[in-house]
Amino acid sequence: MSNNYWDEDEDEDTIDDTPMDGSDLLKKLRKAKRADEKRIKELTDQLEGLSKQQRERTVKEVLEKKGVNPKAVRLILKDIDDVSEESVNNWLEDNGDLFGLTKSEDAPAVSDIDRAALRNQDSVTQGATTPDRGENLEMRLNNAESAEELISILYSQKS
């Protein structure tokens, strides 16, 4: 695509060698100015359209991640000038209750007392006899045929 935005009648190859008076030159300058202004307006409109699409896409992506109704895009775009993922997240934190979105609470911190109690439970249950081990021991004791076998079963349970 060419970046030359002038009409064919303004092409430099077709310049008349005839001398121009001031009014003809002024007319050509005005015409060139109008063409430039028209092109500037077209480019400005195109830029604004692309910016709007990019802002909407950013907001939609964040809403999809959060599981929020995409109709919220219109409200968010009215409130936020500088659209970024962070600004949309902040807006959702402030206004999420409008859509039934609740703030995710962090897991409560475990106190030192609770940790100590959990460690005690772990140490007690590590050496404990589980129902499976108890049933297995009972079966082995019932099936023992000699005193020596009973003694070896009992000694094996000490460790």
PLY file of the C-alpha trace (Angstrom):
ply
format ascii 1.0
element vertex 159
property float x
property float y
property float z
element edge 158
property int vertex1
property int vertex2
end_header
0.00 0.00 0.00
1.36 3.37 -0.94
1.72 6.13 1.60
1.11 8.82 -1.01
-2.26 10.44 -0.41
-2.72 12.96 -3.14
-5.07 13.04 -6.08
-3.88 12.27 -9.59
-4.28 15.91 -10.58
-1.78 16.82 -7.88
0.84 14.33 -9.01
4.29 15.90 -9.28
4.86 14.37 -12.72
2.05 16.47 -14.16
3.25 19.86 -12.97
2.52 22.63 -15.42
5.48 24.75 -16.39
3.22 27.69 -16.86
3.63 30.41 -14.29
0.80 30.61 -11.76
-0.66 33.64 -10.25
-1.22 33.86 -6.49
-4.85 32.80 -6.57
-4.15 29.49 -8.37
-1.38 28.64 -5.95
-3.63 29.49 -3.02
-6.40 27.25 -4.42
-4.00 24.34 -4.77
-2.71 24.82 -1.23
-6.25 24.88 0.13
-7.11 21.75 -1.81
-4.01 19.98 -0.48
-4.86 21.12 3.04
-8.41 19.72 2.74
-7.03 16.41 1.45
-4.58 16.26 4.37
-7.33 17.07 6.90
-9.56 14.39 5.40
-6.78 11.80 5.65
-5.98 12.85 9.22
-9.65 12.44 10.16
-9.76 8.97 8.55
-6.64 7.85 10.41
-7.90 9.32 13.69
-11.22 7.48 13.34
-9.39 4.25 12.54
-7.12 4.65 15.57
-10.06 5.35 17.87
-11.88 2.26 16.56
-8.86 0.03 17.11
-8.29 1.47 20.59
-11.91 0.81 21.51
-11.68 -2.79 20.26
-8.48 -3.39 22.21
-9.99 -1.97 25.41
-13.09 -4.15 25.01
-10.98 -7.25 24.34
-8.88 -6.64 27.45
-11.96 -6.24 29.65
-13.66 -9.32 28.13
-10.57 -11.47 28.76
-10.43 -10.45 32.41
-14.18 -11.04 32.83
-13.87 -14.51 31.28
-11.07 -15.40 33.70
-13.20 -14.26 36.64
-16.39 -15.90 35.32
-18.32 -12.61 35.24
-21.16 -11.86 32.83
-19.68 -10.22 29.70
-22.42 -7.59 29.71
-20.43 -5.86 32.44
-18.01 -4.64 29.76
-20.15 -1.56 29.09
-20.20 -0.53 32.75
-16.50 -1.07 33.22
-15.55 0.88 30.08
-17.65 3.84 31.26
-15.81 3.95 34.60
-12.23 3.20 33.57
-10.17 5.49 31.35
-6.92 3.53 31.31
-7.88 -0.11 30.69
-5.45 -2.75 31.86
-5.86 -6.12 33.54
-4.95 -4.59 36.89
-7.43 -1.70 36.59
-10.24 -4.10 35.61
-9.41 -6.36 38.57
-9.49 -3.34 40.89
-12.85 -2.26 39.46
-14.22 -5.78 39.99
-13.01 -5.80 43.59
-14.77 -2.49 44.23
-17.98 -3.24 42.31
-18.07 -7.04 42.12
-21.05 -7.24 44.47
-23.18 -5.81 41.64
-22.67 -9.07 39.73
-22.63 -11.46 42.67
-18.85 -11.66 42.59
-17.40 -12.08 46.06
-13.88 -11.33 47.08
-11.76 -14.42 47.44
-10.64 -14.62 51.02
-7.16 -15.85 51.72
-6.85 -18.99 53.78
-6.76 -18.09 57.45
-3.32 -18.21 58.99
-2.62 -21.20 61.23
-1.56 -20.17 64.68
1.49 -21.63 66.44
-0.74 -23.41 68.95
-2.64 -25.13 66.15
0.61 -26.17 64.48
1.89 -27.66 67.70
-1.35 -29.62 68.12
-1.07 -30.89 64.53
2.53 -32.02 65.13
1.43 -33.88 68.27
-1.33 -35.62 66.34
1.11 -36.62 63.62
3.60 -38.06 66.09
0.89 -40.04 67.88
-0.67 -41.44 64.74
2.61 -42.41 63.06
3.24 -45.35 65.37
-0.41 -46.21 65.98
-1.94 -49.50 65.01
-4.43 -49.11 62.26
-7.46 -51.38 61.96
-5.85 -53.25 59.08
-2.68 -53.95 61.09
-4.75 -55.00 64.13
-6.81 -57.46 62.12
-3.66 -58.84 60.54
-2.05 -59.29 63.97
-5.15 -61.01 65.34
-5.20 -63.38 62.38
-1.51 -64.19 62.81
-1.99 -64.85 66.54
-4.98 -67.13 65.88
-3.07 -69.07 63.24
0.11 -69.49 65.32
0.87 -73.22 65.91
3.61 -72.98 68.51
4.77 -70.84 71.42
7.89 -69.87 69.52
5.78 -68.52 66.67
3.67 -66.51 69.20
6.81 -65.04 70.76
8.23 -64.04 67.36
4.91 -62.33 66.44
4.92 -60.39 69.72
8.56 -59.31 69.32
7.95 -58.19 65.76
5.23 -55.81 67.01
7.56 -53.96 69.40
9.38 -52.12 66.61
0 1
1 2
2 3
3 4
4 5
5 6
6 7
7 8
8 9
9 10
10 11
11 12
12 13
13 14
14 15
15 16
16 17
17 18
18 19
19 20
20 21
21 22
22 23
23 24
24 25
25 26
26 27
27 28
28 29
29 30
30 31
31 32
32 33
33 34
34 35
35 36
36 37
37 38
38 39
39 40
40 41
41 42
42 43
43 44
44 45
45 46
46 47
47 48
48 49
49 50
50 51
51 52
52 53
53 54
54 55
55 56
56 57
57 58
58 59
59 60
60 61
61 62
62 63
63 64
64 65
65 66
66 67
67 68
68 69
69 70
70 71
71 72
72 73
73 74
74 75
75 76
76 77
77 78
78 79
79 80
80 81
81 82
82 83
83 84
84 85
85 86
86 87
87 88
88 89
89 90
90 91
91 92
92 93
93 94
94 95
95 96
96 97
97 98
98 99
99 100
100 101
101 102
102 103
103 104
104 105
105 106
106 107
107 108
108 109
109 110
110 111
111 112
112 113
113 114
114 115
115 116
116 117
117 118
118 119
119 120
120 121
121 122
122 123
123 124
124 125
125 126
126 127
127 128
128 129
129 130
130 131
131 132
132 133
133 134
134 135
135 136
136 137
137 138
138 139
139 140
140 141
141 142
142 143
143 144
144 145
145 146
146 147
147 148
148 149
149 150
150 151
151 152
152 153
153 154
154 155
155 156
156 157
157 158
